[in-house]
């Protein structure tokens, strides 16, 4: 789909592209600010809000017809920006709930869950979104939309959905005053396999996680 075709679409894709870019830019700015750690007690609620809003943009991209760039080969954008500092800051802010378990494809039966890190996943999402933003800022609007749509299906969409479920779970346990299962032994360098993963540390209660993250118990 060329830029001319995009502008002829009944879906008003010019406004569509601007809206998607605005949502992507908002996410990039907001998560970067969260990772600075100025309000560590609000890390989980803020990330829940930002991931939810980003997935709205992803849903719009997913529902849109296939976007095909004019050029057959993607232009070279140079080296990717470094996300290591953001990743490390988020890992520190999210401890001890950074690691969670995820099933990659709910339609594949008997698939074992695997450990993942919220901080790693958000850094990967940031990398995908920045790549498309580089196209957008260079005036390659169709290329940017194509990349965001393609990577939504291939990476950042499923990743953001998994992170959203993990963040929701943390808040659910805290707000509903439900104990969390043992967490400290779960890490990304362990394969869960078909057997139950044995955790090394004792039981982690909701108030022990909610306290450091600044999330109080619900009003009685």
N, C-alpha and C positions, 0 to 999 in steps of 0.2 A: 504494500500500500504506500503510495507516494504521499508527499505533503499535500499535493493538490487534491488527491483523493480524500485525504483526511478532512480537508477544508470543505469538501462537497458533501460530507456525510451528514445525514439527518440528525445524528447524535451530537452535533455541534462540537466536534473534536478539538477545535481550537480552545474553547473554554475547558474542555475535558483535560487537555494536556496541561493547561495552566493550573487547574485544580489538583491534578495528580502531583505535579511538581511542587505545588505549595504544601501538600500533605507530606510529601517526602522530605522537603526542606524543614518543615516544622518538626518532624521526627528526629532528623539528624541534629538539629540545634538543641532540642529538648533533652535528648538522651545524653548528648555531650555535657550539658549543664548538670544533669543528674549525676553523671560520673565524676564530676568535680567534688562531690561529697559535701556540699555546703549544707544540705538538709538530709543527713543520713537516715533519720527516722522516717522519712517519707519515700525512701527509695522504692520499696515494693509498690505502694499505691501509685506513685508517679509512673513507674514502668508499666503497670497494668493499664493505666489510662493511655499512654503513648502507643503501646502495642495494639490496643483495641482500635485506636484511631487509624493506625497504619493499616490494619487489616481491612478497614473500610475501603481504603484506596486499593488494596490488593483485590478485594471483591469486585470492585468496579473494573479493574484491569482484567480479572478472570472472566467476567461476564461480557466484556467487549469482544467484538470479532477479532480474529487474528490480525496482528499488526506486523507488516513486513517492511523492512527498511529498503530504501532505494538502492543502496550499494550492496553488492553481494558479500563483500568482506567488511568486517567491522574495522573502522579506523583505529590506529594505535593511539592509545590514550596515555602512554608512558607508564611509569611505575605507580602501583596502587599506594594510597596513603597508609601510613602506619596506624594500626588500631591497638597496638600492644598496651599502651598506657591506659586507654579506655577500658580494655578488657581486664587489666589488673585492678584498676580502681573499682570496677563493678564487682569483681570477685571479692574484694575486701569488703565492700558495702553489703554484699548479699550473704556473706558468711553468717550462719551455717546452713543456709538454704540454697546455696548456689547449685549444688548437684541434685539432679532429679532423675527419674527414670521415664523413658519414653518408648512407645511403640511406633515405628516409622510408618507402617501402612496398616490401618485397621481392617483392610479387606484381604490381607494375607493371613490365613488361619495359622494358629500355633506359632506365631512369631514371638520370640522372647523379647522382653523389653531390654533396653540398653541404657546405661548411664550417660547423662549429658550434663553440660553446665550452662546455666542461664547466661553467664558472662561471655562464654565462648559463642553461644548462639547469637546474642545481640551484636557482638563484634562482627560475626559473619554477615548478619543482616545489614549492618552499617556499610560493610565493604560492597555488597551488592548495590545498595541504594546510591552510594557515592559514585559508583561506576556509571550508572545511568545519569546521575546529575552532571557528571563531566560532559556527557554528550549534550544534555539539555543546555548547559551554560555556553557550549560552543555553537549553539544554534541548530544542532542536529535533533530536531524535535521528534521526528519519527523514529530515529535511532534510539533515543532515550525511552520513548514509550515501548518500543519493541523489547529493549533490554529489560525494563521493569516488568513487562508482562511475561517474557520468557523466564526470567529469574524468579518471578513469583511462583510459577508452576514448578520450576526445577529446584529451587532452594529456599528463598527467603519466606515464601508463603507458608509451606509446611513447618519451617523452623519457627516462624512467628506464632503460628497456631500452637505449637508445642510449648513455647515459652509462656503464652497466654494461659494455658491450662495449668502450668506450674505455678505461676503467680497467683492465679485464682485459688489454687489449692492452699497456698500459704495463708491467704487472707481468710479462706473458709475455715481452716483449722483454728486460726486466731479468733476471728469474730464469733464463731460458734462454740468456742471454748472446747474444742475437740483435741485430744492428744494426738501428736504426730508419731508415726512409727519411728524406730531408730534410724538415724540418718548418718551418723558420723563415719560409719564404715563404708559407705557407698562412695565410690569415686570413679572417674572416667577411665582409669587404667585397669579396671576390673571388668571382666566379661561376666554377665549374669547367667548366661547359659540357660539350661533347663531346670537347674536346681535353685532353691531359695538362697539368695545372697545372705551370708552371715555378717552381721554388723558387729563391729568391735566395741563401740561405745554403748553406754546405756541409753535408756529411753529419753527422748527429747520431748519435753512438754510444750504445748502451745505458748504458755506464758514465757518460757525460756527463749523462744524465738521471737515472740512478739515484743518482748521488752527491749532487746537491743535494736530492733527495727523501729521502735517508737509507736507500735500499734497497740492501743489499749484494749482491754476487754470490753465487750458490749455492755451497755447500761442494763441494769437489772430492772 
